[in-house]
Amino acid sequence: MDSAVSGDHRAPDGAETVAAALTGPAAVPFEQLVHEVPMGVWVHVDGRVVYANRCAEEMLGAAPGGAAGLVVQDLVHPASAELVAHRTGRLLSGQALAGSAEYTVVALDGRHVRVESVETTLELPQGTAVVVTACDVTERARREAHLAHLATHDGLTGLPNRLLLTDRLAQALTGAARRGGCVLVTFVDLDRFKAVNDRLGHATGDALLQHVARCLLETAREGDTVARLAGDEFVICADLDGDVAGTVADAEVLLARYRQALRRPFAPAGAVPWGASTGAVVCDGSWTAEHALAEADRRMYAGKHGG
């Protein structure tokens, strides 16, 4: 038989390659492999870090060798504490974890680092340890959050768009049905906005829209939603306590504040008279978001055409 094919010349698989690296004549110490791997690896026992590799030290903002002794609870952002505690508890009770988890850690220098991690346990002389292997996904999370913001907010004013407004209004009406309250929906449409654009330019028109957005935001209460639907149309959604009859006075007070805010001067448009028409409706929990917006819109146009 030809010697070229008589022996076993299969390329070593991954396990054989790793085994050779660990046991061969030029073996790399396993600890060195773990320390240099481009993923964060840290180990904690009884809530304190006992080991962190180089990448983990960078994630946590620790000096070389400075992560040991850190309290895990102090490293986890409060918004992620429940998730991390739940996963750690499951592991220490002998239950397996399905898949990875994303959460935020707070580095020693104050940075918020979003990580995706998997965890397992390891028996050490000092007790059962939790081994965390994590990737830094901060930039990915930032991009995803930015895209989500673009999908639900107006690019010019930064206000919620129609999609987000409809969702928030539906939630507000559901809450009103549950607690017995009401929701004030106010529709705002700018008057002579086209004249501002035509005579002073679209840059001035955009600046006017931003001015109106600021005025409404500064006037709205905490928890109210100010949104830009499209063009020169805005909507304010505000929760009111009590039934329809009992909230009319409160609604009138809010409407007066909105209308006063819309009278604030905008100097660049001074050469073109402009204003705003409003229409409002107080809704109980039986209304739908679509019905509420349509009725507020109808009332606004009735007022506009009525002078």
Buried (B, 14 or more C-beta within 10 A) or exposed (E): EEEEEEEEEEEEEEEEEBEEBEEEEEEEEEEEEBBEBEBBBBBBBEEBBBBBBBBBBBBBBBEEEBBBEBEBEEBBBEEBBEBBBEBBEBBBEEEEBEEBBBBBBBBBEEEEBBBBBBBEBEEEEEEEBBBBBBBBBBEEBEEEEEEEEEEBBBEEBEBBBBEBBBBBBBBBBEBBBEEEBBBBBBBBBBBBBBBBBEEBEEEBBEBBBBBBBBBBBEBBEEEBBBBBBEEBBBBBBBBBEEEEEEBBEBBEEBBEBBBEBBEEEBEBBEEBEBEBBBBBBBBBBEBEBEBBBBBBBEBBEEBBEEE
